[in-house]
Amino acid sequence: MSFTGFLFYFFATIQVLAAVRVITVSNPVYAALFLVLTFVSGSALWLLLEAEFLGIVLVLVYVGAVMVLFLFVVMMLDINIAELRAGFTGYLPVGLLVAVAMVVMMGLVLTQQIFQQDAPASAPLSENNTEVLGAVLYTDYVYSFELAAVILLLAIVAAITLTMRRRPGTKHQNIAEQVRVRREDRVRLIDLKSESKRAEEK
């Protein structure tokens, strides 16, 4: 086995294990951190496949921006973990069906049984893969690209809406009342008797 093959299996193993921990760990913050590890391992695989642009974008966009946003949203939301895990078994059949479908589709792609005739031709060595990817992305898949941007924007707005909801028992500042405050409302002067006067009264 070559050194490149060893690196591929090494990062692929880390990615699979981290992906499994994303759905099995009980703490949502740990799940987000394991998802970051999954993205970093996937970026290493992209670099091994000589897709430098995709590898860098995966780290800068997903790990550096999207996952940090998800992590802060998870930490700010008041999530009842016990309540979420109570109905986990009810979604198990659907989850298993989706997992089997994903495994079958990935197997078909890897064996090239359904995409062998429609596989796109490789770019010439004189062209940059980033330039070719940009040309295809903004010509053939421009509507899909814009749709993904709109969906991501809606997800960000929904996350902000969830964090800005009113919760019972939460204290908020009233700036108008703080500006209108007077000294009499905040300070109370008490006339304390000295020790000598107390002794005389006794």
Residue, then its C-alpha position, 0 to 999 in steps of 0.5 A: m500500500s502506498f503512502t497516499g492510500f494509507l492517508f486515504y484509509f486513515f482519514a476515511t476511518i476518522q471521518v466514519l467514526a466521527a460521523v457515527r459519534v455525531i448521531t450517537v453522542s448525547n450532548p449536542v455540543y459534542a455532536a457539533l464538535f464531532l461534525v467539525l472533525t468529520f468536515v476536516s477529515g472530508s477536506a483532507l480526502w478532497l486534498l488527496l483527490e487533488a480537489e484543492f478548492l473543495g477542500i479549502v472551501l469545506v474548511l473555510v465555509y463549513v468548519g469556519a462559518v457554518m459549524v461555528l454558527f450551529l455550535f453557538v445556536v446549539m449552546m444558546l438554545d434551551i434544549n431538553i435532551a431527555e425529551l428529545r431522546a425519549g422519542f428516538t426509537g419512534y424515528l428508528p425505522v425511518g432512519l434505518l431506511v434512509a441509511v440503507a438508501m444512502v449506502v445503496m446510492m453510494g455503492l452504485v456511485l462507487t461501482q459506476q454502474i449507473f453513472q458510467q456512461d454519463a460520467p463527465a470528461s476530465a478537464p485538461l491538465s492545462e486548466n485549473n480545476t477551480e476555474v472549471l468548477g466555477a464555470v460549471l457552477y455558474t452556468d449549468y447549476v446556477y439555479s441550484f446554487e441560488l436555491a441553496a443560498v436561499i435555503l441557508l439564509l432561511a435556516i439562519v433566520a429561523a435559528i435567530t428567531l428561535t434564540m430570540r423567543r420570550r422565555p418565562g423568568t428571563k430578566h430584560q433591561n428597560i432603558a427608559e426606566q433606567v434613564r428616568v430613575r431618581r436618587e430617591d428611588r435608589v438611595r435611602l438614608i438611614d439615621l443610625k444611632s451611635e453606640s454611646k446613645r444606645a448605651e444611654e437609652k439602655 
